[in-house]
Amino acid sequence: MTVISGNGGWDASASNWILNIDRGDRNREMLLDPAMLELAGDVSGLRILDVGCGEGRFCRIMSRRGAAVVGLEPTAGLLKAARERDPSGEYVDGRAESLPFDDESFDVVIAYLVLIDVLDYRTAIQEMARVVRPEGRLVVANINPFASTRATAWYRTESGQKLHVAVEDYYDEKVLDLEWSGIRIVNYHRPLESYMSAFLESGLLLRAYREPRPTFEAVEAYPDMIDEYRVPLFHTMLWQKPGGRGAMPTAGKGSSRLEPLPYTVFDGSVSNPKEVTHSEIAAVVEQIVRVEGPATVRTVFERYRDSMGLGRLTGSTREAVEFGVAKAISKGLVEVVETAPADKSGNVLCVPGAPRVLIRERGPRSFEDIPIGELVELAIRMELTDEPEELAHRRVLEFYGLKRLTSGVLERLQRAISEAAGPTG
């Protein structure tokens, strides 16, 4: 390894880096930008820190979305370019290992492909956790460590065809000299365990982990991006600093579906139920129904209560949820499947295009109390007749929140699936 001086090579490479960014970085634009923006969520009115912002490209994207962004950059040439391209923006000279900001001073911290450039990454992660407020978010993009063990991830033939990603000495933390398009810099490889341990030791909670893949439009524009379907070279993560209640909801008691439920409206930007708009409630109603499957309004009330960390719904909050449900229906986010008996659960909601089946009440109840006709309808709508027997049984049990498959339950399931299949021969 040769020695690269001057801020890991960034001082000498700044001008060529800017030229490359201006020409377009398809991995950022096609893969990582959409994933990072999704995890960041609605940033309007939030104070955001972009650590290692470079020439400020992502800062400007976040600013256009209504955020008050501060960009931090240690490379003089990149910092100068950021200020010139965004004169009204705030760009600060500083390093990730020693952030020049007060504790809990940002709603969101962005670390966009920056940890691979930082020598003392553990301290940097601790610093990011320090400056984010309770319930605030740290949104991270990084190279998958199995793709960073060598200076060149892909092993190629002499003609340049990509064969596979080569992995060498994965567990060793090491320095890599990288050189392309007039850029010559230092990157650092660490195993995923090292990164994850550093985040967890900083007291942060992992809320989402993604490995972005290109869209069909991206592959059409850049055909060789099809290789990104073979191997995910990048990942994105959403971490949250604990504090307060209701910021990141989890499933309620007895829930047999996903946990935590992805009620992304309540990802930390809303903590007071009285501040939630009907549109936000409508969006979370859609999330509940999408995850739970066909759901009664009663289920929506229960899951909304759980998502906000409430012991009960007050009259005004319940009324707000009812308005939210009505708005979700009027906007086409969910639709009424059928109307259940008045003494049961009221309307049954379903995401358009999802299986439609009348259910009276979600949650554990005696399987013997479920009419065989309902089971037959469920088997038809969920297309269980085409499923392997074991999988079909498991899906029905999960749907009703049941745990065990007794002989009586098995007999009823088999009868319902057989009736759903219709006569044979």
ROLO-274984 format. One record per residue (C-alpha): y, x negated, z negated; residue number from 1. Coordinates in steps of 0.1 Angstrom, whole numbers, plus 5000, padded with zeros to 4 digits. Example, Ala and Ser with C-alpha at 12.3 -4.5 7.8 and 13.67 -1.06 7.14 Angstrom:
py=4955, px=4877, pz=4922, k=1
py=4989, px=4863, pz=4929, k=2
***
This chain:
py=5000, px=5000, pz=5000, k=1
py=5034, px=4987, pz=5009, k=2
py=5064, px=4994, pz=4986, k=3
py=5089, px=5020, pz=4997, k=4
py=5122, px=5016, pz=4979, k=5
py=5153, px=5038, pz=4975, k=6
py=5143, px=5071, pz=4958, k=7
py=5108, px=5071, pz=4972, k=8
py=5121, px=5065, pz=5007, k=9
py=5142, px=5096, pz=5007, k=10
py=5176, px=5078, pz=5008, k=11
py=5166, px=5060, pz=5041, k=12
py=5148, px=5091, pz=5055, k=13
py=5174, px=5118, pz=5047, k=14
py=5190, px=5119, pz=5082, k=15
py=5157, px=5122, pz=5100, k=16
py=5145, px=5148, pz=5075, k=17
py=5175, px=5169, pz=5084, k=18
py=5168, px=5166, pz=5121, k=19
py=5132, px=5177, pz=5116, k=20
py=5142, px=5207, pz=5095, k=21
py=5168, px=5217, pz=5121, k=22
py=5141, px=5215, pz=5148, k=23
py=5120, px=5239, pz=5127, k=24
py=5092, px=5234, pz=5102, k=25
py=5066, px=5259, pz=5111, k=26
py=5046, px=5254, pz=5079, k=27
py=5076, px=5264, pz=5059, k=28
py=5089, px=5291, pz=5082, k=29
py=5055, px=5307, pz=5091, k=30
py=5034, px=5301, pz=5061, k=31
py=5053, px=5293, pz=5029, k=32
py=5086, px=5312, pz=5033, k=33
py=5070, px=5347, pz=5034, k=34
py=5047, px=5338, pz=5004, k=35
py=5075, px=5324, pz=4983, k=36
py=5099, px=5353, pz=4990, k=37
py=5071, px=5377, pz=4981, k=38
py=5065, px=5360, pz=4948, k=39
py=5102, px=5357, pz=4940, k=40
py=5106, px=5394, pz=4945, k=41
py=5140, px=5412, pz=4944, k=42
py=5164, px=5384, pz=4935, k=43
py=5197, px=5403, pz=4940, k=44
py=5220, px=5395, pz=4911, k=45
py=5197, px=5369, pz=4896, k=46
py=5206, px=5333, pz=4888, k=47
py=5182, px=5309, pz=4906, k=48
py=5176, px=5272, pz=4904, k=49
py=5160, px=5255, pz=4934, k=50
py=5147, px=5221, pz=4922, k=51
py=5147, px=5195, pz=4949, k=52
py=5165, px=5217, pz=4973, k=53
py=5169, px=5191, pz=5001, k=54
py=5196, px=5201, pz=5026, k=55
py=5197, px=5236, pz=5010, k=56
py=5177, px=5256, pz=5036, k=57
py=5159, px=5278, pz=5010, k=58
py=5190, px=5281, pz=4988, k=59
py=5208, px=5297, pz=5017, k=60
py=5179, px=5321, pz=5023, k=61
py=5180, px=5332, pz=4986, k=62
py=5218, px=5335, pz=4987, k=63
py=5216, px=5359, pz=5016, k=64
py=5193, px=5380, pz=4995, k=65
py=5220, px=5384, pz=4969, k=66
py=5210, px=5357, pz=4944, k=67
py=5234, px=5332, pz=4927, k=68
py=5217, px=5300, pz=4936, k=69
py=5221, px=5265, pz=4922, k=70
py=5205, px=5237, pz=4942, k=71
py=5194, px=5205, pz=4926, k=72
py=5189, px=5174, pz=4947, k=73
py=5188, px=5136, pz=4938, k=74
py=5191, px=5123, pz=4974, k=75
py=5227, px=5117, pz=4983, k=76
py=5224, px=5123, pz=5020, k=77
py=5206, px=5156, pz=5015, k=78
py=5230, px=5167, pz=4988, k=79
py=5259, px=5160, pz=5011, k=80
py=5244, px=5180, pz=5039, k=81
py=5237, px=5210, pz=5016, k=82
py=5273, px=5211, pz=5004, k=83
py=5286, px=5209, pz=5040, k=84
py=5263, px=5236, pz=5052, k=85
py=5271, px=5259, pz=5023, k=86
py=5307, px=5251, pz=5011, k=87
py=5307, px=5281, pz=4987, k=88
py=5273, px=5273, pz=4972, k=89
py=5266, px=5253, pz=4941, k=90
py=5247, px=5220, pz=4946, k=91
py=5242, px=5195, pz=4917, k=92
py=5231, px=5159, pz=4917, k=93
py=5201, px=5156, pz=4894, k=94
py=5164, px=5150, pz=4890, k=95
py=5135, px=5173, pz=4882, k=96
py=5125, px=5152, pz=4852, k=97
py=5159, px=5157, pz=4834, k=98
py=5175, px=5190, pz=4845, k=99
py=5212, px=5190, pz=4836, k=100
py=5212, px=5226, pz=4825, k=101
py=5211, px=5246, pz=4792, k=102
py=5179, px=5261, pz=4778, k=103
py=5170, px=5296, pz=4793, k=104
py=5199, px=5295, pz=4818, k=105
py=5180, px=5308, pz=4849, k=106
py=5162, px=5340, pz=4859, k=107
py=5140, px=5322, pz=4885, k=108
py=5132, px=5285, pz=4891, k=109
py=5120, px=5275, pz=4926, k=110
py=5098, px=5244, pz=4931, k=111
py=5092, px=5244, pz=4968, k=112
py=5070, px=5215, pz=4978, k=113
py=5088, px=5193, pz=4953, k=114
py=5061, px=5183, pz=4927, k=115
py=5044, px=5161, pz=4953, k=116
py=5077, px=5140, pz=4953, k=117
py=5080, px=5137, pz=4915, k=118
py=5065, px=5108, pz=4896, k=119
py=5066, px=5123, pz=4861, k=120
py=5055, px=5158, pz=4872, k=121
py=5045, px=5168, pz=4836, k=122
py=5080, px=5163, pz=4823, k=123
py=5094, px=5181, pz=4854, k=124
py=5073, px=5211, pz=4847, k=125
py=5083, px=5211, pz=4810, k=126
py=5120, px=5210, pz=4821, k=127
py=5116, px=5239, pz=4845, k=128
py=5099, px=5259, pz=4817, k=129
py=5128, px=5250, pz=4794, k=130
py=5156, px=5262, pz=4816, k=131
py=5140, px=5295, pz=4827, k=132
py=5148, px=5325, pz=4805, k=133
py=5121, px=5345, pz=4786, k=134
py=5103, px=5368, pz=4811, k=135
py=5118, px=5346, pz=4838, k=136
py=5097, px=5333, pz=4867, k=137
py=5088, px=5299, pz=4881, k=138
py=5078, px=5302, pz=4918, k=139
py=5059, px=5272, pz=4931, k=140
py=5047, px=5260, pz=4965, k=141
py=5025, px=5229, pz=4967, k=142
py=5000, px=5212, pz=4989, k=143
py=4964, px=5220, pz=4980, k=144
py=4952, px=5188, pz=4962, k=145
py=4920, px=5186, pz=4983, k=146
py=4943, px=5181, pz=5013, k=147
py=4964, px=5154, pz=4997, k=148
py=4939, px=5127, pz=4988, k=149
py=4947, px=5108, pz=5020, k=150
py=4979, px=5102, pz=5039, k=151
py=4965, px=5123, pz=5067, k=152
py=4945, px=5154, pz=5057, k=153
py=4926, px=5161, pz=5089, k=154
py=4898, px=5138, pz=5101, k=155
py=4902, px=5137, pz=5139, k=156
py=4883, px=5126, pz=5169, k=157
py=4897, px=5098, pz=5191, k=158
py=4912, px=5125, pz=5214, k=159
py=4930, px=5140, pz=5184, k=160
py=4908, px=5171, pz=5178, k=161
py=4907, px=5182, pz=5142, k=162
py=4872, px=5181, pz=5128, k=163
py=4876, px=5187, pz=5090, k=164
py=4898, px=5179, pz=5061, k=165
py=4887, px=5146, pz=5045, k=166
py=4886, px=5143, pz=5007, k=167
py=4886, px=5108, pz=4991, k=168
py=4887, px=5101, pz=4954, k=169
py=4899, px=5135, pz=4945, k=170
py=4901, px=5130, pz=4908, k=171
py=4923, px=5099, pz=4910, k=172
py=4960, px=5104, pz=4906, k=173
py=4976, px=5081, pz=4932, k=174
py=5005, px=5072, pz=4954, k=175
py=5005, px=5079, pz=4992, k=176
py=5028, px=5063, pz=5018, k=177
py=5036, px=5089, pz=5044, k=178
py=5053, px=5083, pz=5078, k=179
py=5061, px=5107, pz=5107, k=180
py=5091, px=5114, pz=5130, k=181
py=5112, px=5086, pz=5116, k=182
py=5105, px=5097, pz=5080, k=183
py=5088, px=5073, pz=5056, k=184
py=5084, px=5085, pz=5020, k=185
py=5062, px=5084, pz=4990, k=186
py=5041, px=5114, pz=4979, k=187
py=5018, px=5117, pz=4948, k=188
py=4983, px=5132, pz=4947, k=189
py=4969, px=5148, pz=4916, k=190
py=4939, px=5170, pz=4912, k=191
py=4945, px=5207, pz=4907, k=192
py=4933, px=5205, pz=4871, k=193
py=4962, px=5181, pz=4863, k=194
py=4988, px=5205, pz=4877, k=195
py=4974, px=5236, pz=4861, k=196
py=4971, px=5219, pz=4827, k=197
py=5007, px=5208, pz=4829, k=198
py=5019, px=5244, pz=4835, k=199
py=4997, px=5258, pz=4808, k=200
py=5008, px=5232, pz=4783, k=201
py=5044, px=5242, pz=4790, k=202
py=5036, px=5277, pz=4777, k=203
py=5038, px=5294, pz=4810, k=204
py=5015, px=5323, pz=4821, k=205
py=5000, px=5324, pz=4856, k=206
py=5007, px=5357, pz=4873, k=207
py=4997, px=5351, pz=4909, k=208
py=4980, px=5324, pz=4931, k=209
py=4981, px=5326, pz=4968, k=210
py=4968, px=5304, pz=4997, k=211
py=4989, px=5316, pz=5026, k=212
py=4974, px=5319, pz=5060, k=213
py=4993, px=5324, pz=5093, k=214
py=4999, px=5357, pz=5109, k=215
py=4987, px=5366, pz=5144, k=216
py=5023, px=5362, pz=5155, k=217
py=5025, px=5327, pz=5141, k=218
py=4992, px=5317, pz=5159, k=219
py=5005, px=5332, pz=5191, k=220
py=5037, px=5311, pz=5188, k=221
py=5019, px=5280, pz=5176, k=222
py=4982, px=5281, pz=5188, k=223
py=4971, px=5251, pz=5168, k=224
py=4980, px=5270, pz=5136, k=225
py=4946, px=5286, pz=5140, k=226
py=4933, px=5256, pz=5120, k=227
py=4951, px=5271, pz=5090, k=228
py=4924, px=5298, pz=5090, k=229
py=4898, px=5272, pz=5086, k=230
py=4914, px=5253, pz=5057, k=231
py=4943, px=5265, pz=5035, k=232
py=4965, px=5234, pz=5032, k=233
py=4990, px=5250, pz=5008, k=234
py=4991, px=5273, pz=4978, k=235
py=5018, px=5292, pz=4961, k=236
py=5019, px=5303, pz=4924, k=237
py=5039, px=5326, pz=4902, k=238
py=5043, px=5316, pz=4866, k=239
py=5061, px=5335, pz=4839, k=240
py=5077, px=5325, pz=4806, k=241
py=5065, px=5348, pz=4779, k=242
py=5090, px=5369, pz=4759, k=243
py=5098, px=5406, pz=4756, k=244
py=5076, px=5435, pz=4766, k=245
py=5068, px=5453, pz=4798, k=246
py=5077, px=5425, pz=4822, k=247
py=5042, px=5419, pz=4835, k=248
py=5021, px=5449, pz=4830, k=249
py=4983, px=5450, pz=4826, k=250
py=4958, px=5477, pz=4829, k=251
py=4956, px=5502, pz=4801, k=252
py=4926, px=5508, pz=4779, k=253
py=4895, px=5519, pz=4797, k=254
py=4908, px=5508, pz=4831, k=255
py=4880, px=5496, pz=4853, k=256
py=4901, px=5485, pz=4882, k=257
py=4922, px=5453, pz=4888, k=258
py=4937, px=5436, pz=4858, k=259
py=4965, px=5428, pz=4856, k=260
py=4975, px=5456, pz=4879, k=261
py=5000, px=5444, pz=4906, k=262
py=5029, px=5466, pz=4897, k=263
py=5053, px=5442, pz=4913, k=264
py=5084, px=5463, pz=4906, k=265
py=5081, px=5453, pz=4870, k=266
py=5078, px=5416, pz=4875, k=267
py=5104, px=5406, pz=4850, k=268
py=5135, px=5421, pz=4865, k=269
py=5133, px=5453, pz=4845, k=270
py=5127, px=5454, pz=4808, k=271
py=5145, px=5486, pz=4796, k=272
py=5128, px=5519, pz=4808, k=273
py=5162, px=5536, pz=4809, k=274
py=5174, px=5511, pz=4835, k=275
py=5146, px=5519, pz=4860, k=276
py=5157, px=5538, pz=4891, k=277
py=5138, px=5566, pz=4907, k=278
py=5132, px=5544, pz=4937, k=279
py=5116, px=5517, pz=4915, k=280
py=5094, px=5543, pz=4898, k=281
py=5084, px=5556, pz=4933, k=282
py=5074, px=5521, pz=4943, k=283
py=5053, px=5516, pz=4911, k=284
py=5037, px=5550, pz=4916, k=285
py=5025, px=5538, pz=4950, k=286
py=5012, px=5506, pz=4934, k=287
py=4993, px=5526, pz=4907, k=288
py=4977, px=5549, pz=4933, k=289
py=4969, px=5521, pz=4956, k=290
py=4950, px=5502, pz=4929, k=291
py=4935, px=5531, pz=4910, k=292
py=4924, px=5550, pz=4941, k=293
py=4930, px=5588, pz=4942, k=294
py=4948, px=5594, pz=4909, k=295
py=4961, px=5624, pz=4891, k=296
py=4996, px=5627, pz=4879, k=297
py=4983, px=5623, pz=4844, k=298
py=4968, px=5589, pz=4853, k=299
py=5002, px=5579, pz=4868, k=300
py=5019, px=5588, pz=4835, k=301
py=4993, px=5568, pz=4815, k=302
py=4995, px=5537, pz=4838, k=303
py=5033, px=5538, pz=4839, k=304
py=5034, px=5539, pz=4801, k=305
py=5011, px=5509, pz=4799, k=306
py=5030, px=5490, pz=4826, k=307
py=5062, px=5493, pz=4805, k=308
py=5046, px=5485, pz=4772, k=309
py=5055, px=5519, pz=4758, k=310
py=5036, px=5536, pz=4730, k=311
py=5044, px=5570, pz=4744, k=312
py=5066, px=5586, pz=4771, k=313
py=5097, px=5603, pz=4758, k=314
py=5109, px=5635, pz=4774, k=315
py=5136, px=5618, pz=4795, k=316
py=5112, px=5590, pz=4806, k=317
py=5086, px=5615, pz=4815, k=318
py=5111, px=5635, pz=4836, k=319
py=5122, px=5603, pz=4853, k=320
py=5085, px=5596, pz=4862, k=321
py=5082, px=5631, pz=4876, k=322
py=5113, px=5624, pz=4898, k=323
py=5097, px=5591, pz=4908, k=324
py=5064, px=5609, pz=4918, k=325
py=5084, px=5634, pz=4938, k=326
py=5103, px=5606, pz=4956, k=327
py=5071, px=5587, pz=4963, k=328
py=5057, px=5619, pz=4979, k=329
py=5089, px=5627, pz=4999, k=330
py=5091, px=5590, pz=5012, k=331
py=5054, px=5591, pz=5023, k=332
py=5044, px=5564, pz=4998, k=333
py=5017, px=5587, pz=4984, k=334
py=5004, px=5621, pz=4994, k=335
py=4990, px=5650, pz=4976, k=336
py=4953, px=5653, pz=4984, k=337
py=4945, px=5687, pz=4968, k=338
py=4956, px=5707, pz=4938, k=339
py=4933, px=5707, pz=4909, k=340
py=4929, px=5736, pz=4885, k=341
py=4960, px=5742, pz=4865, k=342
py=4944, px=5736, pz=4832, k=343
py=4932, px=5701, pz=4842, k=344
py=4954, px=5674, pz=4857, k=345
py=4976, px=5689, pz=4883, k=346
py=4981, px=5673, pz=4917, k=347
py=4959, px=5645, pz=4929, k=348
py=4978, px=5617, pz=4946, k=349
py=4964, px=5593, pz=4973, k=350
py=4979, px=5565, pz=4993, k=351
py=4980, px=5576, pz=5030, k=352
py=4949, px=5566, pz=5048, k=353
py=4929, px=5560, pz=5016, k=354
py=4897, px=5581, pz=5008, k=355
py=4906, px=5616, pz=4998, k=356
py=4886, px=5632, pz=4971, k=357
py=4894, px=5658, pz=4945, k=358
py=4891, px=5645, pz=4910, k=359
py=4899, px=5664, pz=4878, k=360
py=4905, px=5635, pz=4854, k=361
py=4902, px=5598, pz=4855, k=362
py=4887, px=5578, pz=4827, k=363
py=4853, px=5578, pz=4809, k=364
py=4835, px=5611, pz=4808, k=365
py=4799, px=5622, pz=4808, k=366
py=4784, px=5616, pz=4843, k=367
py=4764, px=5647, pz=4839, k=368
py=4796, px=5667, pz=4837, k=369
py=4806, px=5657, pz=4872, k=370
py=4796, px=5684, pz=4897, k=371
py=4771, px=5672, pz=4923, k=372
py=4795, px=5685, pz=4950, k=373
py=4822, px=5662, pz=4938, k=374
py=4798, px=5633, pz=4940, k=375
py=4787, px=5643, pz=4975, k=376
py=4824, px=5645, pz=4986, k=377
py=4831, px=5611, pz=4970, k=378
py=4801, px=5595, pz=4988, k=379
py=4814, px=5609, pz=5022, k=380
py=4850, px=5598, pz=5016, k=381
py=4841, px=5563, pz=5004, k=382
py=4815, px=5560, pz=5032, k=383
py=4788, px=5551, pz=5006, k=384
py=4760, px=5562, pz=5029, k=385
py=4766, px=5530, pz=5049, k=386
py=4767, px=5507, pz=5019, k=387
py=4738, px=5488, pz=5004, k=388
py=4724, px=5510, pz=4975, k=389
py=4733, px=5486, pz=4947, k=390
py=4769, px=5483, pz=4960, k=391
py=4773, px=5520, pz=4964, k=392
py=4762, px=5526, pz=4929, k=393
py=4786, px=5500, pz=4915, k=394
py=4815, px=5515, pz=4934, k=395
py=4809, px=5550, pz=4920, k=396
py=4806, px=5537, pz=4885, k=397
py=4838, px=5517, pz=4888, k=398
py=4856, px=5547, pz=4903, k=399
py=4848, px=5568, pz=4872, k=400
py=4852, px=5540, pz=4847, k=401
py=4816, px=5541, pz=4836, k=402
py=4796, px=5511, pz=4823, k=403
py=4759, px=5518, pz=4825, k=404
py=4735, px=5530, pz=4851, k=405
py=4709, px=5551, pz=4833, k=406
py=4680, px=5567, pz=4850, k=407
py=4697, px=5601, pz=4849, k=408
py=4729, px=5587, pz=4865, k=409
py=4708, px=5568, pz=4891, k=410
py=4690, px=5600, pz=4900, k=411
py=4722, px=5620, pz=4905, k=412
py=4738, px=5592, pz=4925, k=413
py=4708, px=5590, pz=4948, k=414
py=4708, px=5627, pz=4953, k=415
py=4745, px=5628, pz=4961, k=416
py=4743, px=5599, pz=4986, k=417
py=4713, px=5615, pz=5002, k=418
py=4731, px=5649, pz=5006, k=419
py=4762, px=5631, pz=5020, k=420
py=4740, px=5614, pz=5046, k=421
py=4728, px=5648, pz=5058, k=422
py=4694, px=5657, pz=5072, k=423
py=4674, px=5630, pz=5090, k=424
py=4647, px=5631, pz=5116, k=425
***
